[in-house]
Amino acid sequence: MERKHNSQQKLHIRRGDTVKVLSGDDKNKTGKVLEILREKDRAIVEGVNIVTKHQKPSAGKPEGGIKKIEAGIHLSNLMLIDPSSGKPTRTGRKLNEKGKLQRYSKKTGELIK
């Protein structure tokens, strides 16, 4: 019998986390993760990587116009901010009391959520 593996990769960032941008035009900005795009290895962060989108008027949206929206940032350019200390930290995984893997801060050693 063949072993079954989890097809989804484990990520160091989840929706709702506060992250710091490590590189790019928005370097050193922080924001809350709104969405994770797993297939592209990207995240949409609130107030970071703002792009201008031109929207053509249509029957559904007759006003059209120019809108500013957040675009995705590659996960490798984001670092989790530790909720307890407020500083950026790397993350790891270790077993909790119930035997499940849970993220922890490598800077402070505390479990994250």
N, C-alpha and C positions, 0 to 999 in steps of 0.2 A: 504494500500500500504506500502510495506516495504522500510525502508530507505536504500540507497546505501552508502556504505562506501568506502573510498579510500583503495585499497588493498595494495598499496605501503606505507611502513612506512616512516616517515619524518626523515632524518638524519641530524646530526649537521655538517657534512662534505660533500663537493661536489668536483667533479673533477675540478682541477685547483687551489684548495686552498693550502696554505702553512700550514703544520702541524708539530707539535713536537711530538716525540715518548715518551710516559710516562714510559714504562717498557719494559723489555726484554734486549737482547744483544745490541740493538741499542738505548738504553735509551739516551735521551737528543739530539738525532740527529734530524735535520729538513730536510724537503723535500717537493716537490710538488706532489700532488695526481694525479696519472696518470689514475687510473681506480677505480671504486667502484664495488665490487661484492656483490650485495644486498642479493642474496640467501644464502651467507655464512657470511654476516655481516663483510666483510673484505674490505680493501683498499690496492691498490698497490701504494707505495710511491717511488719516484725517489731516487735511491742511498741508500735505506734502506732495511734491511732484504735480503741481497744478498745470493742466494743459488747457488750451482754448479749443473748443469744439464748435464748429459752425453747423447749425441745425436748420435744414430747409423747412419752410412751412409745409404742413401737410393737413389732411382732414382732421387727424387726431390732435395735432398741435398747430393751430393756424398762426400762432405768433412767431414761431421759428426764432432766429436770432443767434447771437454768439453767447455761449455758455462756458464757464470755467468749471472743470471737473478734475477730480484726482485720478491720476493714471497709476498703473502698477509699478512697484519697485521690486527688483530681484531680492529674494530672501537673504542672499549672501551679503547684501548691503545694509542689513538691519541687525540691530543688537537689542536684546531684551533689556528693559530697565527693571531692576530688582524692586518689587513693591515695598519691601521693608526698608532698604537703605536709600532708594532713589537714584542709585548709580547703575551704569550699564554693567552687565555681567554675562558670562558664558553660562550655558545650561548643560546639565547632564541628566541622567535618569537613574533612579534607584528604587528599590522595592519599599513600599510603605508597609504599615502593620497588616493590611489586608492582603498582601501579596501581589499588589498591582504596581506597575511601573508608574512613577510620578516624577515630574520635572523638579529639579532643585537648582539653586543658585550656587555656582562654583566659587563665588566670592565670599558669601556668608554661610553656605552650607544648609540654608533653610529650604524647606519645600515650598514650591510655588503653587498656589491654589490647590 
